[in-house]
C-alpha cells in the first residue's frame, strides 16, 4: 500500500504549476500517494489544471492517516504547512519552488533522490521548538503557535511603542521601539536576523528577544533559555498594535499583556542525508564567500 503524503501549497506564479504537477507525478513514480490540501487544489483548478490526486476534505490533517506532509513553495508555504500540521506531529518536508529556501531546502533537481529516501525510510526527524501565546484565545483560537517568531509591531505610521518585558517574575527591560521579536532558534535566521539578531543552532533550547528599530541604541538582541515564560506589557499611544505569529497577524489593544512560552509540542522536520544546517548557512547566507577562502585541506 502506497504511503499517503499530504501536499500543501498556496497561490503562486502560474509558471510554477508544471513544477507542482511534475513533483506529484514523481511522487507516484516513487510509490507515494499524494493527497492535496484544499488551498493547493483550488489554485490548480483556477489555472485550469485537472487535479492529479485526491483532496483532503478539511484542514484537520490528523484525521487522514498521513505519513508526512510536503510543502511545495518557499519558506512562507512551509510556515503555512506547519500551521496546518499543528499538534498532530506529522513530519514536514519542504521542497523549494521559491528563492532563498532556508527551511524548504530540497531543490527541484534532487526531488527524485528525496522521494526515494522517504519511500525507503532513509531520513531522520529533527524536533524544532515552537513559541506559543497562552492568552488572547478569542483572537488566536488553537492556532496560537509559531515556528519562527511572535512579534509585536506598531500600526502604520503610529508612534513607537513601549514594551515592558518580564522573564518569569523578573523584570528584564522596557523596549522603546517600533516593535519586539521573540524568535525561536529556527526563526533566528528569519525576521530576527534582518534586525541584527544572532543565528542559533536549530535545536538550541533558547529564545532571542530582539527589538525592532529601538530608540535606545545601546539595547541589543538578548538570548534567553526557553524555559522562561516571557510576559510583554504593551504601552502604545495608538489604540491598536499588531501581534504577528509567523505570517499570521491580528490587531490587539495597545495596552495589552501578552504571555509567551515554549510550546509543549514541536514540529518534526524531515532531515535527509544531504541536508545539513551548517552547509545551508554557508550556501544560503554566503558565509565565508571570498576568493581566498575554502574548506580546510585534509
C-alpha positions, 0 to 999 in steps of 0.5 A: 500500500502506497504511503499517503503524503499530504501536499500543501501549497498556496497561490503562486506564479502560474509558471510554477504549476508544471513544477507542482504537477511534475513533483506529484507525478514523481511522487507516484513514480516513487510509490507515494500517494499524494493527497492535496490540501484544499488551498493547493487544489483550488489554485490548480483548478483556477489555472485550469489544471485537472487535479492529479490526486485526491483532496483532503476534505478539511484542514484537520490533517490528523484525521487522514492517516498521513505519513508526512506532509510536503510543502511545495513553495518557499519558506512562507508555504512551509510556515503555512504547512506547519500551521496546518500540521499543528499538534498532530506531529506529522513530519514536514518536508519542504521542497523549494519552488521559491528563492532563498529556501532556508527551511524548504531546502530540497531543490527541484533537481534532487526531488527524485533522490528525496522521494526515494529516501522517504519511500525507503525510510532513509531520513531522520526527524529533527524536533524544532521548538515552537513559541506559543501565546497562552492568552488572547484565545478569542483572537488566536483560537488553537492556532496560537503557535509559531515556528519562527517568531511572535512579534509585536509591531506598531500600526502604520505610521503610529508612534513607537511603542513601549514594551515592558518585558518580564522573564518569569517574575523578573523584570528584564527591560522596557523596549522603546521601539517600533516593535519586539521579536521573540524568535525561536532558534529556527526563526533566528535566521528569519525576521530576527536576523534582518534586525541584527539578531544572532543565528542559533543552532536549530535545536538550541533550547533558547529564545532571542528577544530582539527589538525592532528599530529601538530608540535606545541604541545601546539595547541589543538582541538578548538570548534567553533559555526557553524555559522562561515564560516571557510576559510583554506589557504593551504601552502604545499611544495608538489604540491598536498594535499588531501581534504577528505569529509567523505570517499570521497577524491580528490587531490587539489593544495597545495596552495589552499583556501578552504571555509567551512560552515554549510550546509543549509540542514541536514540529518534526522536520524531515532531515535527509542525508544531504541536508545539513544546517551548517552547509545551508548557512554557508550556501544560503547566507554566503558565509565565508564567500571570498576568493581566498577562502575554502574548506580546510585541506585534509 
